[in-house]
């Protein structure tokens, strides 16, 4: 139990409270007439804090970086050496408080993410002794027959053993519309069953499947991303040698080591330790209120400096689900006459019949009819060929809804459907034919719709300081070009595999004018690119499984314009952090000059730093506002 209570996370959280309690205890001993005991408590406080701080700084230096904590270490050690124990303890309190603040922000962000993360199935249904048994996916062997039920994800790569399967492969390929695979087709793990249950024969082990390969790409991409130097550490790199030089000059000129310690105390970078993290954490909190969960302050800093943005298409710029784009009337008599109501009647009758179907296009038809306020009738005498079509009686009329081949097999003349609407093969559209009482009545043209707020996104990003906004997608070039033209993007990278998306991210990051780079996506195929980009942003949706885990931020509301909001919040938080740091360091530099000439003793310097803290912290808290 004690080991569980003293986890690194709990220690970080408790250190400021313990330090404050010890400072108060030392003060009470002084007031009670036991100054020696009070000094001993303060000295012990400084000494205890120096141990973990020294280890942390040693690791930072070993990595070739100078952290902001190094200045605090020198000041605390100097205060301990010359007997200025209270000053050293106050510095310890500021340092532990800043570390706890940053840790708390990261912990809170990751905690809020847990509700968003879905998981790849760990259980599969394998044929055994004439029935089906549940087994861990890892136990599947090559040649095993596996059942994939409606709505489930394909757990392992394999060949389709059933006559056909309707799959949603958007998480892997970026293609929003479902695809129909025939017997013998190779299926990839991570695809979703959008039709009836089917069987497949495993051709790879789970560890070698398409999904597992993407996981490996993610891990490799994470190791390739260069470490980010925090704002505070960048300022510390020049402020530390300056402080040591002034302290050394003061000591040599006066011969008094206390004067050098006074310089170190007033130079302790409280604006770096406290103000910068507070501004950044305030940005994290502000982003959360806007529906963007950011995993800590580093991601906010990167967002504030972003110059290039890469956007996935399906589920990111588009809704990632088919919707009715238009209804083309082919035979007005079949729906009881022509006129403006014919399209509505075709949609109403088709949606009424489709209420009994679980096909993704059928669900889209029903949802669109409901959205338009149409009153659907109850179908009866339904006959369905899963994945192909359904025929039912609606208000005494026989209504057939499905593919051209299926309606033809039911005796309908579907020749007129070929020229109806836009060419689906080239424009990324799907056609659902509707027959009424033996005559082909119309065609519902389905498409993956652009998000309402996507058209203004590129302009909003450029207004926030982004120099290039591009799309990278696995979808066909004709579809990608159409979406890019509607949204005003600068460049399009179409028909990209997960490996090729990594190349696009690398190329953009290598261009100093476009880095840092933000990548936005929602599917499994986006996860490696999200991990490699300077900032990965995942849209939380059905495909946001591993992508949410590897991303630096997750948009929890169904709005793509939150990408621009996140960049703007990052810009503002970083600006306020820099402003607070420069203002605080300027005041500290003035105080250093006074301390060097002996006008400010160490304890007074510590109290002066507290005043500087209040000023810069109040300024940093402005990052919480809009």
C-alpha positions, 0 to 999 in steps of 0.5 A: 500500500505505501508503495502505491501511495508514493507513486511518481505521480503522487510525489509530484502532487504532494511535494508542494504541499509538504514544502509549504508545510515545512516552511510554515513549520520553520516559521512557527519555530522562529516565532516560538523562540527556537530559530536554530530549530526553524533554520534546521527545518528550512535547511532540511527542506532545501536538502531534500528537494536538492536530491531529486532535482539534481538527478533530474538535471543530470539526466537533462544534461546527459541528453544534451539540454539545459533545463530551466531547473538548473538555475533553481538548483544553483540558487538552492545550493548556494542558499544552503551553502551560505546559510540562507535557508528560508530563501532556498526553501521558497525557491523549492516551493516555487519549483515543486509547484510549477512541476505539479502544475504541469503534471496535473494538466497532462494527467487531466487531459489523458484522463478525459481521453480514456472515454474516447478510445475504442479498442481493436477486438481481442476476441474472435469467433473460430469454427470448432467441432461444427460450431463457433467458439470464442478465442483470443485473437492472438490464438488464431492460426493460418487456415482458421475459419472465423465468423465476423458478425454484423457491425464487428471489425475484421479481427485478422487478415483473411480470404472471404469464405462466404458468397460476399461481404459488405465492408466499411474500409474507411478507417484503413483506406479513407473511402467513405462508401461501403464496398462489396467483396466477393468470395475469395477476396482478401480482407484486411483486419480493421475493416468493419462489417457493414452488412450481414455476418460472413466467414473468412479463412485466416491467411495471416497471424494477428501479429502480422495483420494489416492492423498490427503493421499500422501499430508498428508504423506508429511506434516507429514514427513516434521514435522518429519525431525529434524531441521538443524543447520547451519554451522555458528551457529555451530561455534558460539556455541563455539566462543560466550563464548570464546569471552565473556570470553576474553572481561571480562578478558580484562575489569577486568584486565584493568578496562576499559569497552572500551577495552572489547568492542574493543574485542567484535568488532574485535571478531564479526564473520564477516566470519560467518555472511558474508563469510559462507553465500557467499560461500553457496550462491555461491554454490546455484548459481553454482548448478543453472548453472548446472541445479539444482535449490536448495532452499536455503543455508541449502540444499547446506550444507546438500548436502555437508555432504551427506553420503547416497543416495536413488534413485527412479527407474521410471523417475529417473534412467530410462526415465519413458516412454516406448521405443523400446528395440528390434524388433523380426522378425517372418515372413520375407515373410510378410514384403517382404523378410528376411535379416537385413532390415526386422526389420526396415521395420516392425518398419516403417510400424507399426509406420506408422499405429500408427501415428493415435493412441494416445496410449502411446505405439503407440507414443513410436513406432513412436518416435523410428522410427523417431529417426532412421530416417525412412520415415513414410508413411501416413496411410488410412482406419484406424480402432482403438480399443482404448487401444488395437490396430489399423489396417490401410492401409499403402502403399497398405498393411494392417498393424495391430498393438496392443495386442495379444488378439486384433490381434487374434480377427482380425484373426491373428495367434499369437501363435508364439508371446509368445516366442518372446523376453524376458519374459515381465511379469518377466522383465517389458517388453511389447510386441506390435504385428505387423501383415501385410497382414493377417500374424503375421510379428513380435513383438516390445518389449517395455521397460522403458529404462535406462538413458544413464548417469545412469550407471556411477551415483553410481561411481560418487556419491562414488567418491564425498564421498557418502558411500551407493547408493540404490534404493527404488521403487514401481516397481517389484523386478525382474525389480528393480534388473535388473536396480540395476545390470546395475547401480552398486547400493549397495542395492535395496528396491522394491515393496515399497508403499509411507508409506514403502518408509518413513520407508526406509528413516528413517532407513537410517537416523538412521544410523550415517554412512549414514546420511545425506540422499539424496532422489531422485525421480520424482513421486507423490509417492516419495513426502513423502520420499522427504520431510522426507529425509535430502535432497529431489531432484526431477526430473522435469518431467510430474510426478513432481507435489507435489514432486517438491514442497516438494523437497529441490532441483529440477533438471531442465535438463533431466540428472540424473548425476546432482545428483552427480554434486549437491553433489560435488558442495555442498561438495566444497561450504561447504569446502570453507565456513569452510575454510573461517570461520576458517581463519577468526576466526583465524585472529579475535582471533589474533586481540582479543588478541591485543584488550585485551591489548589495542592496538586496539580501537573499531573503528580501530577494526571495520576497521580491521574487514572490511579488514578480511571481504575482505579476507574471502569474496574473498576466499568464492567467489571461490565456484562460480567456477567449 
